[in-house]
Amino acid sequence: MDDSERLRKLLAAEARADALFAAIERDGLIAPGRSETMVDDDIYALAEREFGVTRHWHRRIVRAGANTLCISSERPPVRQIGEDDCVFLDLGPVFEQWEADVGRTYVLGDDPAKQKLPGDLSRGFDAIKAYFDTHPDVTGAELYAYAHQWAEAEGWLFGGAIAGHIVGEYSHSDIPGEKAHYRVGPGNRSRMRDPDGNGRTKFWIIEVHLVDGERRFGGFYERVLVPA
């Protein structure tokens, strides 16, 4: 399978994940008074019932309120969604052997700073992608540093331990090679455009995790980086 077909498969999986988000919104799963666990359980059931998803390449992540400051590896106490909370979802459903990895943030209430967050997350993704597109030799560490630079220039802190990773056929974790080279993080001094351990093109997910300067709330956004 050539690179263009692999990318087409990844984008098709992402489109189905976007449809899953639309169904989550349609069913009103994110609402005050519901716990993160309740939302997670409902997403699992919805994904299987309407989309035939039986595998998720990473655990589903639902964060609300102060938990939106936490990175994916953390397991904070379960929170109930408040009436003025930010809530983000990080989902990794597998569609026909292809991994999707999508993240979105929802804002409840009318706090202006929180309402600004989803738009800035999307702009952050676009800025990081533009940097990647215009720096052909960029390393994972350099792009991660740029993500921090952009966030701080926009009045946010960058909350992620990484700013992305590779994605592909399930499971990309089986690809041989140094795992740090498959992340957009400070430990990756290799060119992001270098081939993977199987000699194939790497396709990347870009993650944007923004946190307010007082560390009261955060938001998350991610999707496939489609090279220019």
Disulfide bonds with the S-S distance in Angstrom:
none
